[in-house]
Amino acid sequence: MLNMQRVIARSMIDLQSLKCLLLITLLIVSSHLQAESGYYRTDRNSQSEYSRNKVSYPTYKRSRGDESIITVSNAEVGAHVVLGGTVEAYREVTLTAQTAGRVEFIAGSEGDWLDEGQVLVAVNDDGVLAQRQQAMAELHGRTSSLQDARAQYSREFWAPQALQQQTAPSMGYFPSMFERFMGMGGSNSGNGGYNGLNPWVVRDVDLYSQGTNVTRAQSGIHGARSRIDEIDARLRDTRAISPFEGVIVKKLTEIGDTVQPGQALLKFADIRYLQLKVDVPARLVSALSVDMIVTAKLDVGDAYVDVRVAQIFPVADNLRHTVTVKFDLPSGAPGGPGMYAEVMIPDVNTPIADMPIIPSSAIVRRGSLPSVFVLNRDNRAEMRLIRLGDEVDHENVAVLSGLRPGEQIFASPPPGIQSGWSPDYSKR
């Protein structure tokens, strides 16, 4: 009986403990739900505002001052004609072989910088050296002949042969010479065959003959020396010398190749200074003058540079009716010889007109049509298709249609901009 009472008492205690535990749990859960309901209500409101902003505006946020909203202005713009040309070195030569032979030396490869007067290509000169040795031997022979002719001339001058061959008939040498000099008696048929001529006249003839031999020997020496000079020139022609400082643009032969006179060896150019060569239609040449500055677009990163008119050829091509014009590129311009470039030539035949001018950074290309974002009266962006004209300078371009002067546009549209976007964040 006592045990039953104890069990009943323990059960009642456990039931009361369970009731207390349930009550405490309900109180904790209710307080937590109240706090959680308040938290989500506040977060939903803020999330709704954020969602509204996210739908209407891009995440790229900038202040109104940073948007660079500018007013479209107009300016007097003349028409320009864009012509393509080729960039070339200010000085470029093609070195050719002047003598036949085998290439035995090349100074370097394409792009190697070489100084003025340096040997670029050398052709084997063994045959030319042999000819020079032969010419030197001939010169020595001509020199010996000259010395002999001068000796003969000296002997004839101091000891004439005509006078030494006279004989005396009765009175010795002097009476015989006197008689022959005066033309008296005797015959010279057995003494040199003078046939009674005056011996002094014969002496003058012999002396003149010896002088002629001296002159002939001197002419032979001059001819031999000229021959040596000719061979030396041929020896120099076996060496292609750089006429100025520059680089090897293109090698047209290799070591061991056999070349003939006139065959191209390599191209050499000074690429520190570049020029743009353009064939300009004859009707546009009148708008150009030497030292005039125009704008050119290089085919390297679409870089714009100012070029100067350096030379205008005096005669037009009779087939294409174009005039060759060369423009000096500024020092340090990107690119090199052979590069494509465009130059804007003013068209004097087109009248100057007032057109809207906008910066190139304001143009947005989505597809193939250019467009800009205009700020409308509701202070929101509006995409507008435009038709572009000629480029005014490096940064601005003319607009043919789609914009009016006085309208406001975004000079640098932010990424993700679309119609309906507003730069005024206070209204979001």
Phi, psi and omega in degrees: 000317178296323178295321179296318179297319178298320181294318181295321180295316179297322180294319180295321178296316179297321180295319178294321178296321179294320178297318178296319180295319178295321180295317179296321180295318179297319179297317181295317181294319181295317179295321179294320179294322178297314179296321182291322179295321177295321179296312182292329179294313178296317182293324179295320179298313180294321180294326179295316178297316180298319179295321179297316179295319183294327180286323186273334189227152175284164180285345179284109185252127177219154178283165182298326180292331181278348183286344180055057175279120184241164178260133181289128178245166178243156180209162178282120184233129174262158182287146177235148176248125180269121181240140179270147179212184183235134176280133179222161180288151179297322176227127179213134180230153173247112182276131182240160178285135179259349180214155180282147179164188181252131180291125182239358180201135172227131190294330183183198181246180180301133179094350179285132180274132182229149181275168178290140180081006180273145179288124179264313181223139178235134178252145180304132186239025182298317180296321180291322177296323177296320177295324179293320177298320177297319179293323177296320177297319178297322179297319178297319177297318178295325178294319177296320179297323178294317179298318178296318180295321178294322177296317178296323179293319179295318179297318180293329180288318183268334181224081183299137179289327182294325181280330181285341183271001180281146178240152180264123181286321185218325187256016180091193187291315188290317177298321181295317179296323179294321181292316182290326178295324180273358178078028184251122167065167174073159178230141182258020183294333179264005183235066175092356176071038179281340175057043174081010179286157177294123183298331178291327176291319178296323179296320178294323178294316179296321179294320178295322178296318178293324176295324176296321177297322177296315180297320179295322178292321177296320178296322177298323178293317178298320178296320179294321178292322177296322177297321178293319177299321178297317180293322177298322177296321177294326176296319177295328179290343176283356178240123174270115186258138178291124181283344180200175177287137180179195181235157173283117181278317182204132174269131181249006178207169179227163179298131182101344178290144175264125185244159178240159179304132181094351180283134182290137181256310178196166176251134185231133185213154173259104186265010176290332179237128184243153177228152176252119181258123185228139173267107186263132175304146186299330182288343182260351184294330182297340179277354182252152175212156181298138182075007176286143181257127175229172183260139178230151179243118181273152181272037176228098182067020181051045181279137177258132179223157174269129180242153183248136178291116183262322185206136174241117182294143187282343186236140178271155177290130186283352178259313182265349179057045177236156179245131179282127180233135178248135181242135176278126175274148179295153179296135181086009179295142181291156179098189182200185181301143181090352182284148177276143178209159179237142179233141181262114181259127178294139179261105182287346181278349179256128181293155178283135182228157176275124181225152174295142181239130178228155176288150180295333180291344180278348184279130177243127180249112174241098190094222181255357184256132176282148180210165176226163176255119182259140176273110184277187183290338178274012179061038178230154181285142179225120180285132183230124175285139182228164175243120186275149174253216181280156175283129182280314178208201183292336189240344187238153180221148179276152180243125181278321181205157178109342179224154175236148176300139181102341178285153181258134181228165176273117181291327178223086182300132180289158178298140178082005180293146177210170180299135182099351179284139183242136177280350182270100185285349179288341181266002185276000000 
